Amino acid sequence: MASQIHIIRHAESVHNVSKDFSQLDPSLTALGFEQAAKLDQSVPYAGRVGVIITSPLRRAIQTALTAFPSILDKRYFDPSSGYGVENGASLVIDPLLQERSALACDTGSDRAVLEKAFPRLDFAGLGEGWPSKEGIFSADDEVVHERARRVRTSLVELNEQSNNGEKRDVVVVTHGVFMKFLTEEPEIDLPKAGWKSYTVQKVKEKGGKLVPVGAKI
C-alpha cells in the first residue's frame, strides 16, 4: 500500500468556544482533549505512522500529544506517565503549519514559553523571529500559498525517504484555514479533530499535490 498523509485539524480550543480571538495561543478545552484522545483509534493505519508533524501553536501540539501516545516515541512524554513507545514515531514542530491569520489566537507563544510547557519537545526548528507574523508567516494570501507549497514539497521529500519503510505514513496536525491552502481544497472544512487522508505526488510547479485517498486521478 502506498504511503499516506493524514491531515488533521486540531481539536476544540478555548477561542473556538469563547470567540475571544484576542487571546494569545489558546489551549484546548476539556472537550478538545477528549476529541483528541479519540483520534488514536479513528485515524486509519495508525500503526503505519512514522512521523507526526505539527503546527507550533499550543492547541495543535496538545492535539498531537493527546491523540497519539501509543504511536509517538516515549522520549516526548514524562517517564512516569507510561505514554509513548520504544522506537516510536518522531514528532516534528513545523512553523510553516501555523494558522493563516495574524490574530492573537493564531499567533504562537514565545519559544521559552513553549519549552516550559512542553519540556520534552524540540523547538529548534522555530528559527529566528518566531513568533512574528511577518515574512513567510504573514497573512497575505500569496505568501500563505507559498508557505503551503513549501510544506507540500517537504511532504514529497519525506515520502520519498520513507516509502520503503514499514512506518511510512505521515500525520500533519494543522488548522482549518491553512488546511485549505495546503490541500488546495477551498471548500474543505473538517470538524475539530477531524481528519482526511491523502497520497502525495511530485508536481514541479506546486512542489507537490495532495490527492484524496480514493479519488480518481
Salt bridges, closest charged atoms under 4 A:
ASP73 OD2 - ARG75 NH1 3.30
GLU86 OE2 - LYS74 NZ 3.32
ASP106 OD1 - ARG59 NH2 2.67
GLU115 OE2 - ARG111 NE 2.76
ASP141 OD1 - ARG100 NH2 2.68
GLU146 OE2 - ARG149 NH2 2.87
GLU146 OE2 - ARG150 NE 3.02
ASP169 OD2 - HIS6 NE2 3.04
ASP169 OD1 - ARG48 NH2 2.86
GLU184 OE2 - ARG152 NH2 3.84
GLU184 OE2 - LYS206 NZ 3.49
GLU185 OE1 - LYS196 NZ 2.87
ASP189 OD1 - ARG9 NH1 3.45
